[in-house]
Amino acid sequence: MIPENDEIKFHLNATIQTTETPYAGDEVATVGRYVDEEVFGINGASLARPTKPFLRIGVTESVPWTFHLGRDQNGNDMWTGYCVDLIDFIAKRMDFDYEIVRPKTGTFGKNLGNGKWDGLVGDLVTGDIDIAVAAIKMTAEREEVIDFVAPYFEQTGISIVMRKPVRQTSLFKFMTVLRLEVWLSIVAALVATAILIWFLDKYSPYSARNNKEAYPYPCRDFTLKESFWFALTSFTPQGGGEAPKALSGRTLVAAYWLFVVLMMATFTANLAAFLTVERMQTPVQSLEQLARQSRINYTVVEGSDTHSYFINMKFAEDTLYRVWKEITLNSTSDQSQYRVWDYPIKEQYGNILMAINGTGPVANSEEGFRQVNEHINADFAFIHDSSEIKYEISRSCNLTEVGEEFGKQPYAIAVQQGSHLQDQLCMTILELQKDRVFENLKAKYWNNSIKGQCPDDDENEGISLESLGGVFIATLAGLAIALITLAGEVLYYKRKNRSAIRQVQPFETPKKEGNLEKNLQNFTIGDKFVPVGLKLETL
């Protein structure tokens, strides 16, 4: 008994046979099988006409265009990324099935000479794939062997990415403005000046100490302690106070004040420079600056469009140099128009390519970004596609883009030359653009909110307490030393008074009539006269 509303499914497995009746004795021949609405031939191959076209689509693994997630339970490759989502939209609009494949060799496609190409361009030329959907740029050289459809992504160029330098914060940052030997020299100059001021004031006949007639009013006595205090306070805006009266002392003080002014100006300028450099994101700000320096190494992905860009630019520089040389050495032309002191075109790209070869190109973009992150001192740069760099920056707080983009070109889908798919793809791309599909895909993969909260690295922010905290610590240290000195002064004063009390001296007073016959002894404590009858406790 079958319950109501239940279904029973039957699997039909029938063998189709045919015979030719006009001839007697002919045997029945098997030509195929019909199983579950699909016809199979004798060899097992399906004889059913496919309902959808089947296309092979070539991709390259690059972030965020195409990610390979591994294989499913059936052993099929699993993909995701911007290009994979775009392929799904196109397949639904054009109603076809597809298979995603990698290029046999290379990545996007490089001219190997003799009309041969590798990468996706080579697979299109040989017919191994029908469509190439990747971050492949439209170039005149590639358009000679393949066809491009309408661009699916905005024009993008080449950028430089570096790691943000790790700020070496220190509470005593202001002390690192000058080297240790400079600080020691300043201390030595202060000590030497203080000793010389004391020496000149003591032995000069024209000093206030030795010339009371010329200076009857109270003047500053430059003892050794006062001389050190004068030399130290001369570094402050308050000044050292009253200067020596002798000409020799004033000459010394004038030279010392000049030294103080120059040292304070040098310290202020260097401190401002140190704090400014500390807030800088990167030591270079453009490709030209990167090419002129030698401290920062940089590289590209081997065989990439960026690598080809520098190779082509170097070739253009070499060609221009050869033409300029032929013109200047050609006796038939007016050499005076071409004579210059130096070659008029900078060999910038030749030097860049030489530096890249010295560092060594990396195998893929993941390796390039990894090397950038490993150099925490911002001494390594990776020159790569700007869209991929922006994607990595949107997910990392440690990376920053340097300079402006250069060599901008659009991304487009590529097909075989003369392919019937070109017009259909162009119409589909325009429809997707009208439906704002590309804007949604860009917002999905280039979303800055994914990386979460990053520390504020605004270059216009004020100086942090970590950089100037040592100044406050020095002030607190001075306060602590002052309190300790006060305690020492109090203890010293009490001990001095106690020693004065112990120093007593007896003396005899003359006898007077009516007094006792026994001589009474009186005492002096310091400069005070104390009768014998006065108790010490009352003092």
C-alpha positions in Angstrom: 0.0 0.0 0.0 1.5 3.3 -1.1 0.7 6.4 1.1 -1.1 9.2 -0.5 1.0 12.0 -2.1 4.1 9.8 -2.2 6.0 9.4 -5.4 7.5 6.3 -6.9 10.5 6.8 -9.2 11.5 4.2 -11.8 14.9 4.0 -13.5 14.5 3.0 -17.1 17.4 0.9 -18.5 16.4 -0.2 -22.0 18.6 -1.6 -24.8 17.8 -0.3 -28.2 18.3 -2.9 -31.0 17.7 -2.7 -34.7 17.7 -5.2 -37.6 17.3 -5.1 -41.4 14.4 -7.3 -42.5 14.9 -7.5 -46.2 17.7 -9.9 -45.9 17.0 -13.3 -44.3 19.4 -14.5 -41.7 20.4 -11.1 -40.4 21.0 -10.9 -36.7 19.8 -8.3 -34.3 22.5 -5.6 -33.7 22.8 -3.5 -30.5 23.4 0.2 -31.2 22.9 1.8 -27.8 21.2 2.1 -24.4 18.7 4.5 -23.0 19.2 5.2 -19.3 17.4 7.9 -17.3 16.6 10.1 -20.3 20.1 9.9 -21.7 21.3 7.9 -24.6 24.7 6.1 -24.5 26.5 4.6 -27.5 28.1 1.2 -27.7 31.4 2.6 -26.3 29.6 4.2 -23.4 29.8 7.8 -24.7 26.7 10.0 -24.3 24.8 10.5 -27.6 22.5 13.2 -26.2 22.8 16.7 -27.7 24.0 19.1 -24.9 21.5 21.7 -23.9 24.1 24.4 -23.1 27.4 25.4 -24.7 30.5 24.3 -22.7 33.4 26.7 -22.5 36.9 26.4 -21.1 37.8 29.6 -19.2 41.4 30.4 -18.3 42.3 32.2 -15.1 45.5 33.0 -13.1 45.8 32.7 -9.3 46.2 36.3 -8.0 44.6 38.1 -5.1 41.8 39.2 -5.1 41.0 38.1 -8.6 41.1 34.3 -8.3 41.5 32.2 -5.2 42.0 28.4 -5.3 40.2 26.9 -2.3 41.3 23.3 -2.9 39.2 20.4 -4.1 35.8 19.1 -3.2 34.9 15.5 -2.4 34.6 14.7 -6.1 38.1 16.0 -6.8 36.9 19.2 -8.6 38.7 22.5 -8.1 37.0 25.1 -6.0 37.5 28.8 -6.9 36.5 32.1 -5.5 37.3 35.8 -6.1 36.4 38.8 -8.2 36.9 37.0 -11.6 35.0 33.8 -10.4 32.0 35.9 -9.4 32.2 37.7 -12.8 32.3 34.4 -14.6 29.2 33.3 -12.8 27.3 36.4 -13.8 28.4 36.1 -17.4 27.5 32.4 -17.5 24.0 33.1 -16.2 23.4 35.9 -18.7 24.8 33.9 -21.7 23.5 30.6 -20.5 26.6 28.3 -20.8 28.5 25.8 -18.7 32.2 26.3 -18.1 35.3 24.8 -16.7 38.0 26.9 -15.0 41.6 26.0 -15.9 45.0 27.3 -15.2 47.5 28.3 -17.9 49.9 25.6 -19.0 52.9 27.8 -18.5 53.4 31.4 -17.3 50.7 33.7 -16.1 49.0 36.3 -18.3 51.1 35.9 -21.4 54.6 36.9 -22.5 55.9 37.0 -26.0 58.5 34.3 -26.4 59.5 35.2 -29.9 58.8 33.5 -33.2 55.1 34.2 -32.7 54.9 32.0 -29.6 53.3 33.1 -26.3 53.0 31.6 -22.9 50.3 32.0 -20.2 46.7 32.8 -21.0 47.6 34.5 -24.3 49.4 31.4 -25.5 46.5 29.2 -24.5 44.1 31.4 -26.4 46.3 31.3 -29.5 46.6 27.5 -29.5 42.8 27.1 -28.8 43.3 25.4 -25.4 40.8 27.8 -23.8 37.9 29.8 -25.2 37.9 32.8 -22.8 40.5 34.4 -20.5 39.0 36.1 -17.5 41.8 37.5 -15.3 43.6 40.7 -14.4 45.0 40.8 -18.0 45.8 44.2 -19.3 45.0 45.4 -22.8 48.3 46.0 -24.7 48.9 46.7 -28.3 51.3 43.7 -28.5 48.7 41.3 -27.2 46.0 42.7 -29.5 48.1 41.5 -32.4 47.3 37.8 -31.6 44.1 37.9 -29.5 41.0 40.0 -29.2 39.8 42.0 -26.2 36.2 42.8 -25.2 35.0 45.8 -23.3 37.0 46.5 -20.1 35.4 45.1 -16.9 37.5 47.1 -14.5 38.7 50.7 -14.2 42.1 51.7 -15.4 44.7 50.7 -13.0 48.4 51.1 -13.0 51.6 50.2 -11.0 52.2 51.2 -7.4 54.8 50.8 -4.7 54.0 49.2 -1.4 56.1 49.4 1.7 55.7 48.5 5.3 55.0 51.4 7.7 58.1 52.0 9.8 57.8 51.0 13.4 58.2 54.1 15.5 61.0 53.7 18.0 59.4 55.5 20.9 61.5 56.4 23.9 60.8 58.5 27.0 64.3 60.1 26.6 64.0 60.7 22.8 65.2 64.3 23.3 68.5 62.8 24.6 69.2 61.0 21.4 69.2 64.3 19.4 72.9 64.6 20.3 75.4 61.8 20.4 77.0 60.8 23.7 80.3 62.4 22.9 78.5 65.7 22.3 76.8 65.6 25.6 80.1 64.8 27.4 81.7 67.7 25.6 79.0 70.1 26.8 79.5 68.9 30.4 83.2 69.3 30.1 82.8 72.9 28.7 80.5 73.8 31.6 82.9 72.4 34.2 85.9 74.1 32.6 84.1 77.5 32.3 83.0 77.4 36.0 86.5 76.6 37.2 88.0 79.4 35.0 85.4 82.0 36.3 86.4 81.1 39.9 90.1 81.3 39.1 89.9 84.7 37.2 87.7 86.2 39.9 90.0 85.1 42.6 93.3 86.2 41.1 92.4 89.2 39.0 93.2 92.5 40.7 90.2 94.2 39.0 87.6 91.7 40.3 85.0 92.8 42.8 86.6 90.6 45.4 90.1 92.2 45.1 89.1 95.8 44.2 86.8 97.0 47.1 87.5 100.6 46.4 86.0 100.5 42.9 83.1 98.3 44.1 82.2 99.5 47.6 78.6 98.2 47.2 77.8 94.5 47.7 78.8 92.4 44.6 78.5 88.8 43.6 81.2 86.7 45.1 82.2 84.1 42.5 83.1 81.2 44.7 83.5 77.8 43.2 79.8 77.0 44.0 78.6 80.3 42.5 80.7 79.8 39.4 79.1 76.4 38.7 75.7 77.9 39.2 76.4 80.7 36.8 77.7 78.3 34.1 74.6 76.1 34.5 72.0 78.8 34.5 73.5 80.4 31.4 71.7 77.6 29.4 68.3 78.8 30.6 66.3 81.8 29.3 66.6 83.3 32.8 70.3 83.7 32.3 73.3 83.4 34.7 72.6 86.6 36.6 75.3 89.1 37.6 78.5 88.7 35.5 82.1 89.1 36.7 83.5 92.6 37.0 87.0 92.0 35.7 87.7 92.3 31.9 89.2 88.9 31.8 86.1 87.3 33.4 83.8 89.1 31.1 85.7 88.0 28.0 85.4 84.4 29.2 81.7 84.8 29.9 81.1 86.3 26.4 82.7 83.4 24.7 80.8 81.0 26.9 77.5 82.7 26.1 78.2 82.4 22.3 78.8 78.7 22.8 75.5 78.4 24.8 73.5 80.1 22.0 74.9 78.0 19.3 74.4 74.7 21.2 70.8 75.6 22.1 70.0 76.5 18.5 71.6 73.2 17.3 69.7 71.2 19.8 66.3 72.9 19.0 66.8 72.4 15.2 67.8 68.7 15.6 64.9 68.0 18.0 62.4 69.4 15.6 63.9 67.3 12.8 63.9 64.2 14.9 60.2 64.6 15.8 59.3 65.3 12.2 61.0 62.3 10.8 59.4 60.2 13.5 55.9 61.0 12.1 56.9 60.3 8.4 55.3 57.2 7.0 58.0 56.1 4.6 61.5 57.3 3.7 60.6 57.7 0.0 57.6 59.2 -1.6 57.9 58.4 -5.3 59.5 56.1 -7.9 62.1 58.7 -8.7 63.2 58.9 -5.1 63.2 55.1 -4.9 65.5 54.9 -8.0 67.9 57.5 -6.6 68.6 55.9 -3.3 70.5 52.6 -2.5 69.4 51.8 1.0 65.9 50.4 0.2 65.8 47.2 -1.9 62.8 46.6 -4.2 61.5 43.9 -6.6 58.7 42.7 -8.8 57.0 39.5 -9.8 59.0 37.7 -12.4 57.3 37.6 -15.8 54.5 39.9 -14.6 53.1 42.9 -16.5 55.1 45.1 -14.1 58.3 43.3 -14.9 57.6 43.7 -18.6 56.9 47.4 -18.1 60.4 48.1 -16.8 61.9 45.9 -19.5 60.1 47.8 -22.2 61.0 51.2 -20.7 64.7 50.2 -20.5 64.5 49.1 -24.1 63.0 52.6 -25.0 65.8 54.3 -23.1 68.5 52.3 -24.9 66.9 53.0 -28.3 66.7 56.7 -27.6 70.4 56.7 -26.5 71.4 54.8 -29.7 69.5 57.3 -31.9 70.9 60.3 -30.0 74.4 58.8 -30.4 74.0 58.3 -34.1 72.7 61.8 -34.6 75.6 63.4 -32.7 78.2 61.3 -34.5 76.7 61.7 -38.0 78.9 64.1 -40.0 76.1 64.9 -42.5 73.9 66.5 -39.8 74.3 69.8 -38.1 76.1 68.5 -34.9 75.9 71.9 -33.2 72.1 71.4 -32.7 72.6 68.1 -30.9 75.8 68.7 -28.9 74.9 68.7 -25.2 77.1 68.5 -22.1 75.4 65.2 -21.1 73.0 62.7 -22.4 69.7 64.5 -22.2 67.5 61.6 -21.1 67.8 60.0 -17.6 68.6 56.3 -17.5 66.2 55.8 -14.7 64.5 52.6 -15.8 67.8 51.0 -16.6 68.9 51.6 -13.1 65.6 50.4 -11.7 65.8 47.1 -13.6 69.4 46.6 -12.5 68.4 47.0 -8.9 65.5 44.6 -9.4 67.8 42.0 -10.9 70.2 42.5 -8.0 67.5 41.9 -5.4 65.9 39.1 -7.5 62.3 39.0 -8.8 59.9 37.0 -6.7 57.8 34.0 -8.0 54.4 35.5 -7.0 52.8 38.4 -5.3 52.3 36.5 -2.0 56.1 36.2 -1.8 56.5 39.9 -2.5 54.0 41.0 0.2 55.6 38.6 2.7 59.0 40.1 2.2 57.6 43.6 2.7 56.0 42.6 6.0 59.3 41.0 7.2 61.2 44.3 6.9 59.9 46.2 9.9 62.3 49.0 9.3 60.7 50.0 6.0 63.8 49.2 4.0 62.1 47.0 1.3 59.6 47.9 -1.4 57.4 45.8 -3.7 56.4 47.2 -7.1 53.2 45.6 -8.3 49.7 46.0 -9.7 48.0 48.8 -7.8 44.6 47.1 -7.5 46.2 44.1 -5.7 48.2 46.5 -3.5 45.1 48.3 -2.5 43.4 45.0 -1.7 46.3 44.0 0.6 46.4 47.5 2.3 42.6 47.2 2.9 43.3 44.1 5.0 46.6 45.1 6.7 47.4 47.9 9.1 51.2 47.5 8.4 51.3 48.4 4.7 51.1 51.7 2.9 51.1 52.8 -0.7 54.0 55.0 -1.8 53.7 57.6 -4.5 51.2 57.8 -7.4 50.2 55.1 -9.9 52.0 55.0 -13.2 51.6 53.0 -16.4 47.8 52.9 -16.2 45.9 50.4 -18.4 42.4 48.8 -18.3 41.6 45.2 -17.6 39.5 43.3 -20.1 38.3 39.8 -21.0 40.3 38.2 -23.8 39.1 35.7 -26.5 40.6 34.1 -29.6 40.9 36.3 -32.7 37.7 36.3 -34.7 35.8 34.5 -31.9 32.0 34.5 -32.2 31.9 35.1 -28.4 33.3 38.6 -28.6 30.1 40.4 -29.5 28.1 38.4 -27.0 30.6 39.2 -24.2 30.6 42.9 -25.1 26.8 43.1 -24.8 26.9 41.1 -21.5 29.6 43.4 -20.1 27.6 46.5 -20.9 24.5 44.9 -19.3 26.4 44.1 -16.1 27.8 47.6 -16.1 24.3 49.0 -16.4 23.2 46.9 -13.5 26.1 48.1 -11.3 27.5 44.6 -10.9 31.1 45.8 -11.2 30.5 48.4 -8.4 29.1 45.8 -6.1 32.0 43.4 -6.8 34.6 46.2 -6.1 32.9 47.1 -2.9 32.9 43.4 -1.9 36.6 42.8 -2.4 38.1 46.3 -1.7 36.2 47.0 1.6 38.4 48.9 4.0 36.2 48.0 7.0 37.3 44.4 6.9 40.7 45.1 8.4 39.1 46.5 11.6 40.5 49.2 13.8 44.0 50.3 13.1 46.1 52.6 15.3 45.8 56.3 14.3 48.8 57.2 12.1 47.8 60.6 11.0 50.9 62.6 10.1 49.3 65.8 11.5 48.8 64.4 14.9 50.6 66.1 17.9 53.7 64.8 19.6 52.9 62.0 21.9 53.8 61.8 25.6 56.0 58.8 24.8 58.4 61.0 22.9 58.6 63.8 25.4 57.9 61.9 28.6 61.6 62.1 29.5 61.3 65.9 29.9 58.7 65.4 32.6 60.7 62.7 34.2 63.7 65.0 34.4 61.6 67.7 36.1 60.3 65.2 38.6 63.9 64.0 39.2 65.0 67.6 39.9 62.1 67.9 42.4 63.2 64.7 44.1 66.8 65.9 44.3 65.6 69.2 45.7 63.7 67.5 48.5 66.7 65.3 49.3 68.9 68.3 49.4 66.5 70.1 51.7 66.7 67.1 54.1 70.5 67.2 53.9 70.5 70.9 54.7 68.3 70.5 57.7 70.4 67.6 59.1 73.6 69.6 58.5 72.3 72.7 60.2 71.2 70.7 63.3 74.5 68.9 63.5 76.4 72.2 63.2 74.5 73.7 66.2 75.2 70.7 68.3 78.9 70.9 67.7 78.8 74.6 68.7 77.1 73.8 72.0 79.9 71.3 72.9 82.6 73.9 72.3 82.4 75.6 75.8 85.3 77.8 77.2 85.6 78.6 81.0 86.9 82.0 82.1 87.4 83.7 85.5 85.5 86.7 86.7 87.1 89.2 89.1 86.2 89.0 92.7 83.8 91.6 94.1 83.1 92.6 97.7 80.1 90.9 99.2 80.4 87.8 96.9 81.2 84.4 97.9 84.9 83.6 98.5 84.6 80.7 96.1 85.3 81.8 92.5 82.3 81.3 90.3 83.0 80.1 86.7 81.0 81.5 83.7 80.9 80.1 80.2 80.7 81.2 76.6 78.8 79.3 73.9 79.9 80.5 70.6 79.8 84.3 70.9 77.3 84.4 73.7 78.1 84.9 77.4 76.3 82.4 79.7 76.3 82.7 83.5 77.0 79.7 85.5 73.6 79.6 87.1 71.8 79.3 83.7 70.9 75.7 82.8 71.8 74.4 79.3 68.3 73.1 78.8 67.0 76.7 78.7 69.3 77.6 75.8 
